[in-house]
Amino acid sequence: MLGKRKRVVLTIKDKLDIIKKLEEGISFKKLSVVYGIGESTVRDIKKNKERIINYANSSDPTSGVSKRKSMKSSTYEELDRVMIEWFNQQKTDGIPVSGTICAKQAKFFFDALGMEGDFNASSGWLTRFKQRHGIPKAAGKGTKLKGDETAASEFCGNFQEFVERESLQPEQIYGADQTGLFWKCLPSRTLALETEQSSSGYRSSRERIIIMCCANATGLHKLNLCVVGKAKKPRAFKGADLSNLPVTYFSQKSAWIEHSVFRQWFEKYFVPQVQKHLKSKGLLEKAVLLLDFPPAHPSEELLSSDDGRIIVKYLPPNVTSLIQPMSQGVLATVKRYYRAGLLQKYMDEGIEPRMFWKNLTVLDAIYEVSRAWNMVKSSTITKAWKKLFPGTEENSGMNIDEGVILAANLATVLQNTEDCEHVDLENIDQWFDSRSNDSSCQVLTDNECVEDQARPAETKPSSKTRKTELNPEKHISHKAALEWTENLLDYLEQQDDMLLSDKLVLRRLRTIIRRKQKIQNNKSH
């Protein structure tokens, strides 16, 4: 009689290897013999394939996955998900993270999310959190996570060899990276006098979308921005067809782009657009996409075109601030152009800050950030690749900081604009800085919104009144013109054959009408 088979506990890496071998056609029976497990266990692994792969993708591949054996989830799954997103972002930004900081942040998120239960951010919780996500011990001891220059230098050398070996041209080399954009904000000093800013009526803006920029090393092929918001279809979109937007829009609840969303973007948008571009240039439809460290994206094996000619390469940990092209000024430039455009829109409309903030929608933000991305020069993108390709550095005449000039010009204009007299260059610079959203952006609190709603509302004109206003012999009010313009904009968003330029013209007209309405209101007071 055969002895009882010894119980074998597979690691996550073992399970990934079995999944790969199953896809290669190796039988259940053979794999059960090789790994010393039952055939039913092999079948269970195949059944849970997607769950295993998703779990592995969310972990640091340089540590935990090779040893970890279980996929037991946290008692507080939502908190766990938010914490790993926060941790990955801190690591990407090179911010030191200690165990104490992790524990305090977890407690903050627990309270902020309004979760119930007796949560204790103890050392035991911290240990389990790091084990679940394969976080190295050093990452929890406050080690400095500024750039790893040795790893960056080694990767640059290896990447240049890869490019030469594959005979890739700059036109075939792409980079992509994401950032959060607090889209509903103005410089704090434009919103009110300093005494008003210090009152409880103002707070920092938390209206946020994620934008992802992607372009090749020449800067001549910029894909449409990928924008991710929380709402599947925000109210501002109304009946708009998402395919007509000047960006590629996705929705999710997470703070950073999820694996499933990124994979969908890669397969449905990135690959087809790159193939089309390279074909138009007469080049082989072969390319590489350079991305941040894997925790923010699916594994390399899951990201490739059907023919395997378009692939991804991941940067090593802790080098984003040193060599990630989009983090070498490109994302910051997009934000600066966006905020400059937002400020110009505010000045053009000529309405009070409170009303401007109320009128601003996420759809307005999408059009504005799309315009900002279009304004980024190819030379700015080319310079961002100079650390990976030193020979591509532009001449010294191109090294002028456009943001400095933009900030100085805007500060001068604002100082001569009503309600903006207190703005100075330092205030604009802080606002332009992508890390200064909290301190330099102010909006109204919910309490003030309630107060606005409590004020006597203007009665909507009846259908009979509207018909009278449509009579060309009658005077058309600014209010009626604004309402019709809004309706026409909604109509254009629903059409799939309208040009972006047509929509922008109408949005410009809406701005003019709002300004005229404001002037008229001032005269009547």
N, C-alpha and C positions, 0 to 999 in steps of 0.2 A: 504494500500500500504506500502510495506516495505521501511524503510529509507535507504538512501545511505550508503553503507558499508564504514567504516572509512579506509582511506589509511594506509596501514602497510608497513614500510620499514624494510626489514630483514637485519640482520648483516651477515657477512661472516660465522660466526659460525652457525647461524640458517640455512643457505643454506647447509652447510656441514652436519648438522644433518638431513636435509630433504633428501639429497642424500643417506645418510646411511640408513634411514628408507625406502626409495624407493627400495634399494637393498635387504632389509629384506622382501619386498613384500607388504608393506602398500600401500593402494590405493591413487590415486591422490585426490579423493573426501575427504577422511578422513583427509589427510594432509592439504587440503585447509581449512577445518573446524577448525582443531587444531591451525593453525597459522593465521587464519583470512585473508586468501588471496584467490584469484581466482584459479581455476584449471589450467587456462592457465599459471599462474605464476609458478605453480609447474612444469608444462611441460617445461617451459623455463629453469628452474633450471636444470632439467634432461638433456636438450639439451646442456646446457653450463657446464655440469659436469666437463669435463677435464680442462677447463679454470679456473673454481672456485678452483679446487684442486691444480692446478699448482700455482695459485696466493697465496693460503694459505700456500703452502710449502715454498714459497720464503719469508714469513714473520716470524717474531719472534713470536712463539706461546704463549709466556708468556705475551704478551701485546696486540698488535694491532688487531689481528684477531677477538677477542671476541667482540670488539666494532665497528670496521670498517664496513661500509655499502656499499660502492661503490668500484669498481675495476678500477676506472678511471686511465688511464696510463699517464705517463709524456709526455710533449710536445717533449722532447728529449729522446726517449726511449733507444737509444744506450748508451747515457751518464748515464741514470738512471741505466741501467744494469751494466755498468762498475763500477759505484760508489758503488752499494750495494755489489758487489764482493770485492771491495777494503775495504769497511767498515767491512764486515764479517771477512776478513783476519786480519785486524788490531785488531779486538776483539779477534780472536783466538790466536794471538800472544801476547795479553796482553798489547797492545800499547794504551796509552791514546788518545782519539779522542774528540776534542772540536768542537763547531759549526764553529769557525773561520778556523780551520784546514780543516773541511769538505768543506767549501766554497772555500778555496784556491785550494783544490784538485780537486773540480768540475771544476773550471776555468781552471786548468792545463789540465784536460782530454778533456775539450771542445776544447781547442786550439790544443792539441796533435792529436785529432781525425780529425782535419780539418773540424769541423762542421760549418754550416752556420746559421746565425740568430743573434738576439740581446739577448744573454744569460746574465742574471744577477744573480749571486749567492747570492741573498738577503736573509734576515731572513725569508721572506715569502716562498721562494723556499725551504729553509732548513726545515721549519715546514711541508710543503707538502711532502717533501722527507721522513721525519721520519714517517709521517702518512701513506704514501703508503706502507711502509715496517714494520710498527709496531715497530719502534725503541723507546725504553723508553726515557723519557726526560733526565734522568741522563746520558745517553750515549752521549748526545750532549753538556755536560757541563765540559768536560775535566776530568771526574772522572777517577781515576786510575783503569785500567782494568787488573791488574796483577792477579794472581789466587785468586779465592774466596775459601779460605781454609775451611770455614764453610760448604759451599755447597759440596766441595770435600770430606770432612770427612763424611758428611751425606750420600752422594751417595755411598761411599765405604762400609759403614755399610749395606745399603739397597741392594747393589749388592751382597754382600757376603751372605745375607739372601736369596736372589733370587736363587743364585747358590746352596745353601744347600737345599732349598725347591724343586728345580727342579732336584736335584741329578746329577748335571753336574760335569764332571771331567775337568781338565785343557785341555785335548785333545779336548774338545767340546766347548771351549771358545775362540773366535777369536777377533782380533782387526784390524782395518784398518784406515789408514790416508794418506793424500796426501800432496805433496810439489812440488814447482816449481824447475826445474833443468836448470840452464844456462849451456848448454852442450858444447858450443863451446868456451872454454877459457883455458888459461894457466896462471900460476902465472905471474904477470906483469913484473917481473924482468927477466924472461926467454926470453922475446920477443925481446928485443933490449937493447942497452946501455941506461942509464938513459936519456941522451940527446935526444935520438930518441923517448923515451916514452913521453916526454913532448911536442913533436911536434903534429901538428893537424892530423898527419897520423894515430893516434891510438885513439880508443874510447872503451867504455865498451861494452862487449858482451850482446846482447839482444836476442840471439837465445835460445828459451826456450821451454821445454816440461813439462808436468805434469806427475809425477810418483805417484802411490799409492801402498803402501806396505800393505800386509795382511798376517797374520800368527796367529797360535793358541798360547795359553799361554805356551805350552811346547817348542815352537820354532822348533818342529820337522815337522810341516806341514806348509811350506811357499808356498802360491799360486804364480803363475807366476805374475810378476809385471804387473800392469795395467798402460799403457802409453797413454797419450792423447796429440796429436799434433794438429796444426791448419789445416794442409793439409790432405785431405781425403786419398790421396796416394802420398806422397812426391816423387819428381823426383828420389831421391836416391833409392827408392824401385823398380823403373823400372817395370819389369814384375814379381816381387816377389809376391808369394802367402802369404797374411797376416796371414793365419792360420799356416804358417811354422815359423813365427817369434818366438823368445824365450820369447816374452811378449804378452800380450793381448792389441792390439792397437785400439784406437778409435780416431775420429777427431771431433773437434768443434772449434768455434771461441772464446769462453769465456776463461777468465784467470784461472778459476777453474772448476772442473768437474760438468757438468750440471746434473739436476735431471734425465733426460731421459737416459743419458749415464750411470749414476750410477745404475739406475734401471735395465738397460740391462745387465750390468756387474753382478749385484747381481743374477738375474734370470738365465742367460745363463752360467755363469762361477762359481760364488761363490757357489751357492747351489749344482750343480752337483758334483763339486770337493770335497766339504765337505762331501756329502753323500758317495761318493766313498771312501774317506779316512777313515771315521768312520766305514764303512762296512768292510774295510780291517783290522781294529783293533778289530773287533768283538764287537763294541759299538753300542748302539742305535743311529739311524740317527737323532739325536736331538742336536741342537747347538744354540749359541747366538753370534751375532756379535756386538761388542761395537764400536760405532761411535761418532764423534763429534756432537756438538749441531746442531739440525735440519736444519737451513738455508742452509747448504751446501748439504743436502740430502733430498730425499722424506720422508714423514711422516712414522712412524712405521707401520701404518695400511697397507701401500702399499708395505712394504718389509717383506715378509714371504714366505716360501715354500708352495706349494699347500696343503700339509697336515698340515701346521701350526706348524711344529716341529722345523723349523729353522727360527729364528726371529732376530730382532735387538733391541738393547737398546741404547738410546742416553744419552750422558753425559750432565749434566746441563751446563748453560752458564758459561764462564770464568773459567773453570777448566782444560782446555787442557794442559797447561804448567805444571800442578801439577800431573795429574793422567792418561792422555791419554797415553797408553802403547807405541805407535809408536813414540810419541814425547819425550819419555824418553831415547833418545840416538840412537834409531834404525834408524830413517830417517837420522840423522847426520852421522851415521856410513856408511850407503849406499853411501852418497855423498862423504865421505872421500875415500872410496874404489874406487869409480868411478874416482875421480880426481887423485888418485894415479895411477890407471890403465891408465888414459889418459896421464899422465906425463911419465909413463914407455913406452907407445906406441910412444910418441914423441922422447924419447931417443933412442929407438930401431930403429926407421926409420932413425935417423941421418940426417934428412933434415932440411933446415932452417925453422924457425918458420912460416914465411909467407906462404911457400909452405905447411907446415903441416896443417895450418889453412884452406887453400883452399881445401885440399884433404879431410879433415874431414867432414863426412856427418852425417845426423840424424840417418841413418842406423848403422853407426859405433857406435854412441852414444847409441843406443838401445842395441846393443850387449854388449857394455862395462858396461852399468848400470845393465843389466841382470846378468852379471858376478859378479858385485859388490854386488848385492842382494844375490846371491848364496854364497858369501864369508862370509856374516854375520852369526856369530855363534849362535847356539841355546841358548847358555848361555847368550848371549847379549840380546836376546828377552825375555828369562825367567826373567832376572833381571829387565827388563822394566815393568814387571807386579807386582813387589814387593810391590808397594804402594796399589794396589788393593788386593793382596794376600801376606801379610807380611811374611808368612812362606816359600815363594818360593825364598827368597833372597839367592844368591850364597855365598859360603865361601869367605873369604877375599882374597884368592889367585887368584880369578877371577876378582878382582877389578882394575887391571892394565889398564890404558887408552891406548888402542891399537893405537889410533890416534896420541898420543904423540910420541910413538916409531916409527910409520910409518913416521911422519913428520921429525923426526931427521935423519932417514936413508935416506930419499929422499933428504934432504938438503945437506947431505954429498956427495951423488952421484952427485947431480947437480953442486956443486961447482967445480967438476972436469970434467964438461961437457962443450963443446964449446957453447958459447952464453948464458951460464947459470951461469957464475962465480959470478954474483952479488946476487944470491939467498941466503937467510939466513933462519934460522929456523923461525924467526918471520914472514917472507913473506909467508912461507909454511903454518904456523898456520892460518894466516889471510885468505889465499886462501881456506884452509880446512873448515873454519867457514862458515856454510850455510848462514849466513847473510852478508857475505862480498863479494858477487858477483860483485857489481859495482866497488868497489875500487881496487880489487885485480885481476880482469880479464881484459885482453886487447886483442883486435883483430884489424884487419885493417878496415879503413873506406871505404865507397863506392868509394871515390875518388881514393884511391890506387888500388882498384879492376879495376877501369876504366883505370888507368895507366898501369896495368899489361896487360889488354886486348889490349892496344894500341901498346904494344911491338910486333915486328915481330913474328908471330906465326910459329911454326914448321909445315911444310906441312905434311898432313897425307899421309902415304904410299899408293900408288895405289894398286889395287887388284893384279896386276902383281908382284909388289914388295913383297907383303905379301906372295904370293905363293912361291917366291924365298926363303924368310926367313924360310918357313916351311920345306925346304929341309934340312935334317939332316946333309948334308955335308957342309952347309953354317953356318956361325957364327950367333947365335941368339942374338940380342941386348937386353939390359935390358929394353929398351922401348917396344920392341915387346913382351917380356916375361910378362911385366906388363900389357900390353893390353890384352893378352890372359888370364892372371889370373883374371882380372876384368870381362872378358866375362864369364869365368867359374864360378865365384862367382854369377853372374847374373843368370846363368843357374841353379845353386844349389838352389837359392832362389825361383825358379819357381817350383821345385820338392817337392812333399809332402811326400816323403819317405826318405829324406836325414837326417842324424843325425846332431845334433848341433855340435858335436865334429869334424865332417868332415868339416863343414863350418869354424870353428875356426882354424883348421889346415891350410886351404887355406888362411885365413886372415893373419896368421902368416907368410906364405910364401910371401904374398904380401908385408908385412913389410920388410922382408929380401931383396927382390928385390929392393924396394925403397931405402934402405940403400946402396946397391951396386951401384945403379944408381947415388946416391949422391957422393959416393967416386970417381967414374969414372969421374963425372963432375968436381970435385975439382982438379983431376990430369990433366985434359985437359986445365985448366985455368993457 
